[in-house]
Amino acid sequence: MNKIKYEVIIYWSDEDNAYIAEVPELPGCAADGQSYEEAMRNIEIIILEWLETAAELGRHIPKPKGRLVYA
């Protein structure tokens, strides 16, 4: 993810039988994949599409905050 600095959370979903990648800072921004790597590749595309669509619609685009959750 060259210039993308949003936190991405990836987890396995038994219900979907796939890895799910979510971006908490971008509402509704999620992707899936059959492998961790595929989910990551897919979310990179979706993040760019989310940002492009928000810009076209004149919606607020949050600045990346980086790590949101601490373990």
N, C-alpha and C positions, 0 to 999 in steps of 0.2 A: 504494500500500500504506500506508494511513493509519498504523496502529499496528504494523505488521509490520516488524521490524528485522533479520530473518535475511538472510544473504547468499544471493543467488540467482545461479546460473551458468546462462547460456543459450548454447546452441551449436546449430549445424546438424548433423543426422544424415542422411547419405545413405541409410543402411540403413532408417531410418524415414520418409524423405522429409518431415521435419518439423523444426521447432525444438524442442529439448528444454530444459526448465527444471528444474534440480535445486537442492535446498536441502541442502547438505552437513551442516548441524547437526541435521537432522531425518531420521533413517534412513528410506529408502524414499519420501521426499517428492519427487515429480517429476510433471511435467505436460508436455504437448506442445501444439503449435499450428502452423498453416500459415504464420503470420507471427510475427515476434519479438513483436509487440504481443499477439497472441492467446496465445502461450505465457506471457507475463507475466500477462495477465488470468487464465488458467487456473491458474497456480501460486498466485496470490493466494487463490483459492477453495480449492485443495488444502491450503495452509498452514493456513488457518482450520479446515478439516475435520480435518487431522492433529492440531492443538492441541486441538480439541474432543473428538476420540476419545481422545487420550491422557489428558485430564482425566477423562473418563467412566470409563476403565479404571484410573485411579489410577496411571498411569505417570509417570515423571520427564519433565518438560518442561524442556529445556535453556534457559538464558538466552541471548539473542542475544549473540554475541561481535563481531558486525560483520565487517569485512573479514578473511578468513582467509588469503588468498593474496596475496602481493605480486608484482607484475610487475617 
